[in-house]
Amino acid sequence: MALVPLFGHSDLRARLRDMVARGALPSTLLLQGLPGVGKQRLALWLGQYLICESPGEDPCRVCGQCRLSRDLRHPDLHWVFPRPRPRDTDPDLDDVRADFQEAVAERVENGGLYEPPSGSDGIFVATIRMIVHQAVLSPSMARRKVFVIGDAERMVPQEGSEQAANAFLKLLEEPLADTTIILTSSEPGALLPTVRSRAITLRIAPIGKDDMRAFLADEQVQEAVATSDSLPSGVAERVVYAAGAPGRLFSGDAWRAAAESARRIMDSIAGKRGAPYEAAWSQASTRARGSFAEILDALTVALHDRARLATRSGAEREALAASRAVEIVESAKEQVAHNVSPQLLTVNLIRDLQDVLS
């Protein structure tokens, strides 16, 4: 089995190819964007591209390097993501590597289509030690090593782990010539500032509707969504549901819950005087910013739908108000990135939305 092909992001892929051709690709990249837009899949594509012996617009898929990297068995392409906390407080690095080999193989078996990690999963100190240890080794087969670190905001500082943390920061600050590190994050504000400051950031936008339809036409994707009871049944409805983020189709009930919370916020705009505060305190705590960010994404989708319906019915004022409301929500997303309290944000957001929508 291999990963489902990468759909969309054509402009960004062209930009990355140009960077590689000019030798201008940064040693450490941070790909940030909404949950489910394909950041880790894009990072893996770039890793495969860097390892390929004769890349064109994409990795060639036929050279010896590609035959190993296409199903993520290449010893120089490392994929790291949040995992359950190890039972052993100081696990052997071989055990950590074995755990990731098994976890990656499971994702590959499913075509790279997977649910978001559990809220208790993290990138713990043993994983950081493994990354640092593998980074200082020479490449096994290719000209360089590539590390893809998904959901990098889940790096968990631990007491007594300063040595590992410092070694990782040194790896970012003094990059090895044969090593590329690609971090991905939906919550860049939750990243350690010392990590964020050492990476060049690229924003990953949602994919277009045509790319989304092509994704849904893929045979592996069709098999993966066929048994889901939580998704709309039609292709057009699924395109709307995903809103440019294919991963939302595999987020279980998380996106549905976010959409429900967004609906409550919309209802509170025209509700009783204390409704904004009730909506605010129903939000997750500041330790669960990922869930709150998804609620804001769902709110953006709802407002886009409102603007579209108003435009079709000729209600220009309502359409303009909904468009302005989208701008307000997008501004709130920027504040989430700076660790502002979800409760405080919700109160202020509802008041601002009331001003333009009421």
Buried (B, 14 or more C-beta within 10 A) or exposed (E): EEBBBBBBBEEBBEEBBEBBEEEEBBBBBBBBBBBBBBBBBBBBBBBBBBBBEEBEEBBBEEBEBBEBBBBBEBBBBBBBBBBEBBEEEEBEBEEBBEBBEEBBBEBBEBBBBBEBBEEEBBBBBBBBBBBBBBBEEEBEBBEBBBBBBBBBBBBBEBEEBEEBBEBBBEBBEEBBEBBBBBBBBBBBBBBBEEBBEBBEEBEBEBBBBEBBBBBBEBEBBEEBBEEEEEBBEEEEEBBBBBBBBBBBBBBEEBBBBBBEBBEBBBEBBEBEEEBBBEBBEEBBEBEEBBBBBBBBBBBBBBBBEBBEEBBEEEBEEBBBBBBBBBEBBEEBBEBBBEEBBBBEBBBBBBEBBBEBBE
